[in-house]
Amino acid sequence: MEISPPSSSSRLHRPARIHEGRPHPLGATWDGLGVNFALFSANATRVELCLFDAEGRKELERIDLPEFTDEVWHGYLPDARPGTVYGYRVHGPYAPEAGHRFNPHKLLLDPYGKAHTGHLRWSNALFAYKLGSPRADLSFDRRDSAPAMPKSVVQDPAFTWGRARRPHVPWEHTVLYELHVKGYTQRHPAVPPPHRGTFAGLGHPAVVDHFVTLGVTAVELLPIHAFIDDRMLLEKGLRNYWGYNTIGFFAPDPRYMAGPFVNEFKEMVARLHDAGIEVILDVVYNHTAEGNEMGPTLSFKGIDNASYYRLLPDNPRYYINDTGTGNTVNVSHPRVLQMVTDSLRYWAQEMGVDGFRFDLATILAREWHGFDAGGGFLDACRQDPVLSGLKLIAEPWDVGPGGYQVGAFPPGWAEWNDRYRDTLRSFWKGDEGKLAELATRMTGSADLFNQRGRRPWSSVNFITAHDGFTLRDLVSYNDKHNDANGEESRDGHSENLSWNHGAEGPTDDPDIRDLRLRQMRNLLASLALSQGTPMLLAGDEMGRTQGGNNNAYCQDNETTWIDWEGIDAEGHALTAFVRRLLQVRRSHPLLRRGRFLIGIQDEDLGVKDVSWLTPLGTEMTDDHWHDPHARALGMLLDGRAQATGVRRYAPEATLLVLINAHHDVVPFILPDVVGGRGWRRLIDTAAPEDPETDLPAGHEYAVTGRSLLLLELHSVERRRAARSV
């Protein structure tokens, strides 16, 4: 289709002083004298740089980028400065059947824009086609979308980091804490009202102090890249709260900023780093907010649709939808791959981020032939001198073919382990036949990760995450209660492996309340005592509820905001228990080993690194493992068993974990370990506030129904060795 240029006054096209500039770096780059603009588009025929007033409301000037080099349109504008508000209009064929959707009537965000101003105001003018017309997406709409669009803003990258340095927390010491920037601080009484819900609020000393005293080492932030609220949600009075609808991979979303300057994010990072806390970003490079062929034209679709998105090879009018969101970013294209890796390096080098959690990461590793652990994106990360040194975490599944790839990512990657989540939930719920898999999951899921030199930390263990029930809701509801989402509770998972323990939702029954609290402690203790990298969901340590909503992606309100002032005595006690658990994990290297537990006797020492015990204190047999009714076992971690070739000055403490998911008391015989002088009880989920207690070997300990204990061996050998050190 031939496209006439947008109508405009000569004022917008007045001659401008623009030089040819350079094709790199991509984006708008301030060099102290002017700004270089560079935009990749292999199929465009002309690119206009559009300049706006400071508020982004009035279009002041349109300037043709004068040069086209290596598929990059570029120009240098000496009149531009940091704070310049801009966008693009890109000319080219409008031929959806061939995969091209150029429409210069639509203002486009810079894919490399470092900041946005304004918010999207939904309008039919945002669509390149005429809504409601026959074969709608093949039609052509000439309305100007600029009044409804956010705009890109030129940034000055200068920032003084001061004394703050990256914590560089080893993986073995890492404890992740997943949170939402707004939800975490919106109701925090210590945070000044103008800073609540923002990066400034997250960097407040009272907030940082909670991270430190709790014992977490890294905050994992739900998406903070600029994103769009879905039109459908806004019409229902809802918002895209989680933020998995990205439209700018370099720009922090303005809704999380207390002021106009992106350095607010850097200041937050500096404060967290100063406290020893790392920052991990949840990033969404698998799709964008532009949807499928019926979606709006906001950036990539209008810049070079055929390059940025995966299209059906035999009918490029339509999009490949491995994400379930309408489109799939084409990271197989070298320029798109470059954009993703440039974005990652920008957040790491310029913004100070320590790592990334990749939403639907299987898509990033999928080539045209399918998932490939040696594919372009994964290889690019592995060889990159910046990215290879960061914490890289995959959500290893998507809805595409062969989408479930837990354990299949290459060395250097950690992965969310849903097998751990489901096993622990099922076991503590009381399901039959779970002992063997429980043992596998608590020892690092070697069946999935013990290959190619990967370490136990590769398994990111979690019980709950943003997607699903909170911990309190997991033990309080049998069913999801998502009516507030406006979909008649059809959304969200239906199989949650949850149990309400006798009443659906809140109850005054003291027995049910006590059991729920103990089950929360059981799940948290299992997480802290498992090999691998533990991840907590923010608020779980204080018993936060979402009222049974297990898909609160659209609830930007009290449903998801943490009620700091409403924490009751139970919540404070649970927080203290989590602090204790994480302190125990820090002080016992056996709980965060760098090598997998194998359960084979060391020929030199004559001991096993892990032994599995029946309640009688004897080693488990095949009959015990396959008994569907068995719900109790002991895990003995022998501190004398060291990895081959590794010498230590002193043996580690020997630990014993007793686990009972049976509804009634199970007596356990405490084993007599060579060199030991009895046991000290460190943790008991049935009596979390009881002091540490000494117990003799051979003692029969009555383990309360549905509870967990951790005991440490009194060892003469260990004390002597420690004194000699």
C-alpha positions in Angstrom: 0.0 0.0 0.0 1.3 3.5 -0.9 1.2 5.8 2.1 0.9 9.5 1.9 2.8 11.4 4.6 0.9 12.7 7.6 -0.6 16.1 7.2 1.3 18.7 9.1 2.1 22.4 9.0 5.4 23.8 7.6 6.2 24.8 11.1 6.7 21.1 12.0 9.0 20.6 9.0 11.0 23.8 9.2 14.7 23.3 8.4 16.7 22.0 11.3 20.4 21.9 12.0 21.1 18.2 12.0 24.3 16.3 11.1 24.6 12.8 9.9 25.7 11.5 13.3 26.6 7.8 13.9 24.7 4.5 13.6 25.9 3.5 17.1 25.1 3.4 19.9 21.4 2.9 19.2 19.0 5.2 21.0 19.4 8.8 22.0 23.0 9.5 23.3 24.0 12.8 25.0 27.7 13.5 24.5 27.9 16.8 26.4 27.4 18.9 23.2 24.4 17.4 21.5 22.4 14.2 21.0 23.0 11.4 18.5 19.8 9.6 17.5 20.0 6.1 16.0 17.1 3.7 15.2 17.3 0.3 13.7 14.8 -0.5 10.9 15.7 -2.8 8.1 12.5 -2.2 6.1 11.7 1.5 6.7 11.9 3.9 3.8 12.1 7.1 5.9 12.3 8.0 9.6 11.2 11.3 11.2 12.4 12.4 14.6 9.6 14.2 16.3 10.4 16.8 19.1 7.9 17.8 21.8 7.6 20.4 24.5 8.7 19.5 28.0 5.3 18.1 28.9 5.1 16.0 25.7 1.8 17.5 24.7 2.8 19.8 21.8 4.7 18.5 18.8 7.3 21.2 17.9 9.2 19.8 15.0 9.7 16.8 12.7 13.2 16.1 11.4 14.2 13.5 8.9 17.1 11.4 10.1 19.5 12.0 7.2 21.6 8.8 7.1 20.9 5.1 6.7 23.9 2.8 7.6 23.8 -0.9 8.2 20.0 -0.8 8.5 20.3 2.0 11.1 18.7 5.4 10.6 20.7 8.1 12.4 21.4 11.8 12.8 23.1 14.2 15.3 21.2 17.1 16.7 23.4 19.7 18.4 20.4 21.6 19.7 19.1 18.7 21.7 19.8 18.3 25.4 19.0 16.0 28.3 15.3 16.4 28.9 14.5 16.6 25.2 11.1 14.9 24.7 10.9 12.9 21.4 9.4 10.1 19.4 9.5 8.7 15.9 7.3 8.4 12.9 8.5 5.6 10.6 7.5 5.4 6.9 7.4 2.2 4.9 5.0 -0.3 3.3 1.7 -1.1 5.1 1.4 -4.7 4.0 0.3 -7.0 6.8 0.2 -10.0 4.5 4.0 -9.5 4.1 4.5 -8.7 7.8 4.9 -5.0 7.4 2.8 -2.5 9.5 4.4 0.9 8.9 2.1 3.8 9.6 3.7 7.3 10.0 0.5 8.6 11.5 1.4 6.7 14.7 4.0 8.2 17.0 6.5 5.5 18.2 8.5 5.2 21.4 12.3 4.7 21.0 13.1 1.0 21.8 16.3 2.3 23.4 14.6 5.2 25.2 16.1 5.6 28.7 13.0 7.4 30.1 9.4 8.0 29.4 7.1 10.9 30.2 3.4 10.8 30.2 1.0 7.8 30.3 -0.8 6.0 27.5 -4.4 7.3 27.1 -6.3 4.5 25.2 -7.7 5.8 22.0 -8.7 4.2 18.7 -6.0 6.4 17.1 -3.4 4.1 18.7 -4.2 1.4 16.2 -2.7 1.4 12.8 -5.9 0.0 11.3 -9.5 1.1 11.5 -11.2 -0.8 14.4 -14.5 -2.3 13.4 -13.9 -2.3 9.7 -14.1 -5.6 7.6 -10.8 -7.5 7.8 -9.8 -4.8 10.2 -6.1 -5.2 10.5 -5.7 -4.9 6.7 -7.3 -1.4 6.8 -5.3 1.8 7.4 -5.9 4.5 9.9 -4.7 8.0 9.4 -5.4 9.5 12.8 -2.5 11.0 14.7 -1.7 8.9 17.8 0.7 11.4 19.4 -1.8 13.0 21.8 -2.5 9.6 23.4 1.1 8.4 23.5 3.8 8.6 26.2 7.1 9.9 24.8 10.8 9.1 25.2 13.1 11.5 27.0 16.8 12.1 26.5 18.8 11.3 29.6 22.2 12.4 31.1 23.8 9.2 32.5 26.0 11.1 34.9 25.7 9.7 38.5 28.1 9.6 41.5 27.9 6.2 43.1 30.0 7.3 46.1 31.2 4.5 48.3 28.5 2.0 47.4 29.9 -1.2 45.8 28.2 -4.3 44.5 27.8 -6.8 47.4 28.9 -9.8 45.1 27.0 -12.2 47.4 28.1 -15.8 46.4 25.3 -18.0 45.1 25.6 -20.3 48.1 24.8 -17.5 50.5 22.0 -16.0 48.4 18.4 -15.7 49.8 16.0 -14.2 47.3 13.1 -12.0 48.4 10.5 -11.4 45.6 8.6 -8.1 46.0 6.6 -5.5 44.2 8.0 -1.9 44.4 4.6 -0.2 44.9 2.9 -2.9 47.0 5.8 -3.2 49.4 5.9 0.5 50.4 2.5 1.9 49.6 1.3 1.4 53.1 4.6 1.7 55.0 4.2 4.2 57.8 7.9 5.1 58.0 8.0 6.0 54.3 7.0 9.7 53.6 3.7 9.7 51.6 5.3 11.2 48.4 7.8 8.3 48.3 5.4 5.5 49.0 5.2 3.0 46.1 8.4 4.3 44.5 12.1 3.5 44.2 12.8 6.2 46.7 10.4 4.4 49.1 12.1 1.1 48.6 15.5 2.7 49.5 14.1 4.2 52.7 16.2 3.2 55.7 13.3 1.5 57.5 12.6 -0.6 54.5 16.2 -1.6 54.0 16.5 -2.4 57.6 13.8 -5.0 57.3 15.7 -6.7 54.6 18.8 -6.8 56.6 17.3 -7.9 59.9 15.2 -10.6 58.1 18.3 -12.1 56.6 17.6 -11.9 52.9 20.5 -11.0 50.6 18.7 -10.0 47.4 15.5 -8.3 46.5 13.9 -9.6 43.2 11.7 -6.8 41.9 8.6 -7.6 39.8 8.9 -5.8 36.4 9.9 -2.2 36.6 10.5 -1.6 32.9 8.0 0.8 31.4 4.7 -1.1 30.7 1.2 -0.5 29.7 -2.2 -1.0 31.5 -4.4 -3.2 29.3 -7.4 -1.4 27.9 -9.7 -4.2 29.0 -8.5 -3.8 32.6 -8.9 -0.1 32.7 -12.5 -0.4 31.4 -13.1 -2.7 34.4 -11.5 -0.2 36.9 -8.5 -2.4 37.2 -4.7 -2.1 36.5 -1.9 -4.2 35.2 -0.4 -4.4 38.7 2.4 -7.0 38.1 3.7 -5.2 35.0 4.3 -8.1 32.6 3.3 -5.9 29.7 6.6 -4.2 28.7 6.9 -1.4 26.1 10.3 0.0 27.0 13.3 -2.3 27.9 15.6 0.6 28.9 13.2 2.9 30.8 12.0 2.5 34.4 8.2 2.9 34.6 7.3 6.5 35.6 4.7 5.2 38.1 7.5 4.0 40.4 9.3 7.3 40.4 8.8 10.0 43.0 10.5 12.6 40.7 11.3 13.0 37.1 14.9 11.7 37.1 15.8 8.1 36.5 18.8 8.5 38.9 16.2 7.8 41.7 16.6 4.2 40.7 20.3 4.4 41.0 20.0 6.0 44.5 17.8 3.1 45.6 20.4 0.6 44.3 23.2 2.4 46.1 21.4 2.3 49.4 20.6 -1.4 49.0 24.2 -2.2 48.0 25.5 -0.2 51.0 23.4 -2.6 53.2 24.8 -5.6 51.4 21.6 -6.3 49.5 21.7 -7.2 45.8 19.0 -6.1 43.3 17.5 -8.6 40.8 15.1 -7.4 38.1 12.3 -9.6 36.8 12.5 -8.9 33.1 10.0 -9.6 30.2 11.9 -9.9 26.9 9.6 -12.6 25.6 6.8 -10.3 24.4 5.7 -6.7 24.3 2.5 -4.7 25.1 1.6 -4.4 21.4 -0.2 -7.7 21.3 -1.2 -9.6 18.1 -2.3 -8.3 14.7 -5.3 -6.6 16.5 -3.1 -4.8 19.0 -2.0 -1.2 19.1 1.1 0.3 17.4 3.2 1.8 20.1 6.9 1.1 19.1 8.3 -2.1 17.6 5.3 -2.9 15.5 5.6 0.4 13.7 9.4 0.5 13.5 10.0 -2.9 11.9 7.3 -5.5 12.6 8.9 -8.2 10.5 12.2 -7.9 12.4 11.1 -7.5 16.0 8.4 -10.3 16.2 8.2 -13.9 15.3 5.6 -14.2 12.5 4.0 -17.3 11.0 6.4 -18.3 8.2 3.5 -19.2 5.8 1.3 -16.2 6.7 3.3 -13.3 8.3 0.1 -11.4 8.8 -0.2 -13.4 12.1 2.1 -13.7 15.1 3.6 -16.8 16.7 2.2 -16.8 20.2 4.4 -18.9 22.4 3.8 -16.5 25.3 0.0 -16.6 25.4 0.0 -12.8 25.2 -0.4 -12.3 21.5 3.2 -11.9 20.2 6.7 -13.3 20.7 9.8 -11.2 20.5 12.2 -12.5 17.8 15.5 -12.8 19.6 16.7 -15.0 16.7 17.1 -11.7 14.8 20.6 -10.3 15.4 19.4 -6.7 16.0 16.7 -7.8 18.4 19.2 -10.0 20.2 21.4 -7.0 20.4 18.6 -4.9 21.9 18.0 -7.5 24.6 21.6 -7.9 25.5 22.2 -4.1 25.3 19.3 -3.6 27.7 20.7 -6.2 30.1 24.2 -4.5 30.1 22.6 -1.1 30.5 20.8 -2.1 33.7 23.9 -3.9 35.0 26.5 -1.3 34.1 24.6 2.0 34.2 21.9 1.2 36.8 23.9 -1.1 39.1 21.6 -4.1 38.9 23.1 -7.5 40.1 21.1 -9.9 38.1 17.9 -10.8 36.3 15.0 -13.2 36.5 13.8 -13.9 33.0 10.0 -14.3 32.5 9.1 -17.3 30.3 12.8 -17.8 29.6 12.3 -20.8 27.4 11.2 -18.4 24.7 14.5 -16.7 24.8 16.2 -20.0 24.3 13.9 -21.2 21.5 15.2 -21.1 17.9 13.1 -21.9 14.9 13.8 -25.6 15.4 12.8 -25.5 19.1 14.4 -25.1 22.5 18.2 -25.0 22.3 20.5 -24.8 25.3 23.2 -23.6 22.9 20.9 -21.1 21.2 21.9 -17.5 20.3 20.6 -15.7 23.4 22.0 -18.2 25.9 25.3 -18.3 24.2 25.4 -14.5 24.0 24.9 -14.4 27.8 27.4 -17.1 28.5 30.3 -15.4 26.6 29.5 -11.8 27.5 32.1 -10.5 30.0 29.4 -8.4 31.8 26.3 -10.7 31.7 28.2 -13.9 32.5 29.2 -12.5 35.9 25.6 -11.6 36.9 23.0 -13.7 38.6 20.8 -15.1 35.8 17.6 -16.9 36.7 15.3 -18.6 34.3 11.6 -19.2 34.6 12.1 -22.3 32.5 8.7 -22.8 30.9 6.2 -21.2 28.4 3.1 -22.3 26.6 4.9 -23.1 23.3 5.9 -26.5 22.0 8.4 -28.2 24.2 8.0 -25.3 26.6 8.8 -27.0 29.9 12.5 -27.1 30.3 13.3 -27.2 34.1 16.9 -28.4 34.5 17.7 -27.9 30.8 19.4 -24.5 30.9 23.2 -24.3 30.5 25.8 -23.8 33.2 25.8 -20.4 34.8 22.0 -20.3 35.1 19.7 -20.8 38.0 16.1 -21.8 37.5 12.8 -21.5 39.2 12.1 -25.1 40.4 8.3 -25.7 40.3 8.9 -29.4 41.1 10.2 -28.3 44.5 7.2 -26.1 45.1 4.7 -28.8 44.2 6.4 -31.5 46.1 6.7 -29.5 49.3 3.1 -28.3 49.1 1.9 -31.9 48.4 3.9 -33.5 51.2 2.9 -31.1 53.9 -0.7 -31.3 52.8 -0.5 -35.0 53.6 -0.5 -36.6 50.2 0.6 -40.2 49.9 3.8 -41.5 48.4 5.9 -38.3 48.6 8.9 -39.2 50.8 11.3 -40.1 48.0 10.6 -37.0 46.0 10.7 -34.8 49.1 14.3 -36.1 49.8 15.3 -35.4 46.2 13.9 -31.8 46.3 15.4 -31.0 49.7 18.8 -32.0 48.6 19.0 -29.7 45.6 17.1 -31.7 42.9 20.2 -33.5 41.6 18.0 -35.4 39.2 17.4 -32.1 37.4 20.6 -30.0 38.0 23.5 -32.4 38.7 25.0 -32.2 35.2 27.7 -30.2 33.3 29.2 -29.1 36.6 26.1 -27.2 37.8 25.8 -26.7 41.5 22.9 -27.0 43.9 22.3 -23.3 43.8 21.0 -23.8 40.3 17.7 -24.8 41.9 15.7 -21.7 43.0 13.5 -23.3 45.6 10.2 -21.6 46.4 6.9 -22.4 48.1 5.1 -19.3 46.9 5.6 -16.5 44.4 3.7 -13.5 43.0 1.7 -15.9 40.8 -0.5 -17.9 43.1 -1.5 -18.0 46.7 0.4 -16.3 49.4 1.7 -18.6 52.1 -1.2 -17.8 54.5 -3.7 -18.3 51.7 -2.1 -21.6 50.8 -3.0 -23.0 54.2 -6.4 -21.1 54.4 -8.1 -21.9 51.1 -9.0 -25.0 49.2 -10.2 -22.9 46.2 -9.2 -19.7 44.5 -11.4 -16.7 45.1 -10.7 -14.4 42.1 -14.1 -12.7 41.7 -12.5 -9.2 42.0 -10.6 -9.9 38.8 -13.9 -9.6 36.8 -13.6 -13.0 35.1 -15.9 -15.0 37.4 -12.9 -16.8 38.9 -12.1 -18.5 35.6 -8.6 -17.1 35.8 -5.7 -18.4 37.8 -4.6 -21.9 38.6 -7.2 -24.3 39.9 -4.8 -27.0 41.1 -2.9 -25.2 43.9 -2.1 -28.1 46.3 -3.6 -26.0 49.0 -5.6 -27.0 52.1 -7.7 -24.8 54.3 -7.3 -27.2 57.4 -11.0 -27.2 58.1 -12.5 -23.8 57.2 -12.4 -21.8 54.0 -10.7 -18.5 54.7 -10.5 -16.6 58.0 -11.7 -18.4 61.1 -11.8 -17.9 64.9 -11.3 -21.6 65.6 -8.1 -21.7 67.7 -7.2 -25.2 66.6 -7.4 -24.4 62.9 -5.5 -21.2 63.4 -2.7 -23.0 65.4 -2.4 -25.7 62.7 -2.3 -23.2 59.9 0.5 -21.3 61.6 2.4 -24.5 62.2 2.1 -25.5 58.6 3.4 -22.1 57.5 6.4 -22.7 59.8 6.8 -26.2 58.3 6.9 -24.9 54.8 9.3 -22.0 55.7 11.6 -24.3 57.7 11.7 -26.8 54.8 12.7 -24.0 52.5 15.4 -22.7 54.7 16.9 -26.2 55.4 16.9 -27.3 51.7 20.0 -27.3 49.5 19.6 -24.8 46.7 18.7 -21.1 46.6 15.7 -20.2 48.7 13.2 -17.6 47.5 10.7 -15.9 49.8 7.6 -14.0 48.7 7.5 -10.6 50.3 5.0 -10.6 53.1 4.9 -14.3 53.7 7.2 -13.8 56.7 4.4 -11.8 58.4 1.4 -13.9 57.1 0.1 -11.6 54.4 -3.2 -12.6 52.8 -4.8 -11.7 49.4 -8.2 -13.0 50.5 -7.7 -16.2 48.5 -7.0 -14.4 45.2 -4.3 -16.5 43.4 -4.0 -14.3 40.3 -3.8 -10.8 41.7 -2.1 -9.4 38.6 -4.7 -6.7 38.2 -5.3 -5.7 41.9 -3.4 -2.5 42.5 -5.0 -1.9 45.9 -5.2 -3.2 49.5 -5.5 -6.7 48.2 -1.8 -6.8 47.3 -0.3 -3.9 49.2 1.4 -5.0 52.4 -0.4 -3.7 55.5 2.5 -2.9 57.7 0.4 -1.4 60.5 -2.0 -4.3 60.5 0.6 -7.0 61.3 -0.8 -8.8 64.4 1.0 -10.8 67.1 1.0 -13.9 64.9 2.6 -12.0 62.1 5.4 -10.6 64.3 6.0 -14.1 65.8 6.2 -15.6 62.3 8.7 -12.9 61.2 10.9 -13.6 64.2 10.7 -17.3 63.3 11.9 -16.6 59.7 14.8 -14.4 61.1 15.8 -17.4 63.2 15.6 -19.8 60.3 17.8 -17.6 58.0 20.3 -17.1 60.9 20.6 -20.8 61.3 21.1 -21.2 57.5 23.8 -18.6 57.5 25.7 -20.2 60.4 25.7 -23.8 59.1 27.5 -24.3 55.8 26.0 -27.8 55.5 22.7 -26.2 54.6 24.1 -24.3 51.6 26.7 -26.7 50.2 28.4 -26.0 46.9 28.2 -29.6 45.9 25.3 -32.1 45.7 24.7 -34.5 48.5 25.1 -38.0 47.1 24.4 -40.3 50.0 27.4 -42.6 49.2 29.9 -43.6 51.9 33.3 -42.0 51.8 35.9 -44.7 51.7 38.4 -42.8 53.7 36.2 -41.3 56.4 33.6 -44.1 56.5 30.7 -41.7 56.6 27.9 -40.5 54.3 27.3 -36.8 53.5 23.5 -37.6 53.9 21.7 -40.5 55.5 18.0 -41.0 55.5 16.5 -42.5 58.7 13.3 -44.1 59.8 11.6 -43.0 63.0 13.5 -46.0 64.6 16.8 -44.4 63.8 17.7 -47.0 61.2 18.5 -46.3 57.6 15.6 -46.2 55.1 15.1 -49.2 52.9 13.3 -49.5 49.5 10.3 -50.7 51.4 10.3 -47.6 53.5 10.7 -45.3 50.5 7.8 -46.9 48.6 5.4 -47.1 51.5 2.6 -44.8 50.4 1.4 -44.3 53.9 4.8 -43.2 55.3 4.9 -39.5 56.1 7.9 -39.2 58.4 11.7 -39.5 58.0 15.0 -38.1 59.3 17.7 -36.4 57.3 21.2 -36.8 58.8 23.8 -34.4 57.4 27.2 -35.6 58.6 29.6 -32.7 59.1 32.6 -35.0 58.8 31.9 -35.9 55.2 33.8 -33.5 53.0 33.9 -33.1 49.2 36.7 -35.0 47.5 39.9 -32.9 47.4 38.6 -30.2 49.6 40.3 -29.7 53.0 38.8 -27.7 55.9 40.5 -26.6 59.1 37.5 -27.9 61.2 34.7 -30.3 60.5 31.3 -28.8 60.1 28.5 -29.4 62.5 26.4 -32.6 62.0 22.7 -31.8 61.7 19.6 -33.9 61.9 16.3 -32.8 60.4 13.2 -34.7 61.6 10.1 -34.4 59.5 6.6 -35.6 60.3 3.7 -34.8 58.0 1.5 -37.4 59.8 -1.5 -36.0 61.6 -0.4 -37.6 64.9 2.7 -37.8 67.0 5.5 -40.0 65.7 8.3 -41.0 68.1 11.8 -40.7 66.7 14.9 -42.4 68.1 17.8 -39.9 68.0 20.7 -41.7 66.4 24.0 -42.2 68.2 26.7 -40.7 65.9 30.4 -41.5 66.4 32.1 -38.6 68.1 28.9 -37.1 69.3 27.8 -36.3 72.9 24.1 -36.0 72.2 21.9 -33.5 70.4 20.8 -29.9 70.8 17.4 -28.9 69.5 17.7 -25.7 67.4 14.3 -25.5 65.7 10.9 -27.0 66.5 8.0 -25.8 64.4 5.6 -27.1 67.0 7.3 -25.0 69.7 9.0 -22.1 67.9 9.6 -20.0 71.0 11.0 -22.8 73.2 14.7 -22.4 74.1 17.3 -24.6 72.7 17.3 -28.0 74.5 20.0 -30.7 74.9 18.9 -34.3 74.3 20.9 -37.5 74.6 21.6 -39.9 71.8 19.1 -42.8 71.9 16.4 -40.6 73.3 12.9 -41.1 72.0 11.6 -37.8 70.9 7.9 -37.4 70.4 7.7 -35.4 67.2 4.4 -33.5 67.1 2.0 -34.3 64.2 2.7 -32.1 61.2 6.0 -30.6 62.5 9.7 -30.3 61.7 12.7 -30.3 64.0 16.4 -29.3 63.4 19.0 -30.7 65.8 22.8 -30.1 66.0 25.2 -32.8 67.2 27.3 -32.0 70.2 30.8 -33.1 69.0 34.0 -33.3 71.0 36.0 -33.6 67.9 34.5 -30.4 66.3 35.0 -28.4 69.5 38.7 -29.4 69.7 39.3 -28.7 66.0 37.6 -25.3 66.3 39.8 -24.4 69.3 43.0 -25.5 67.3 42.0 -23.1 64.5 
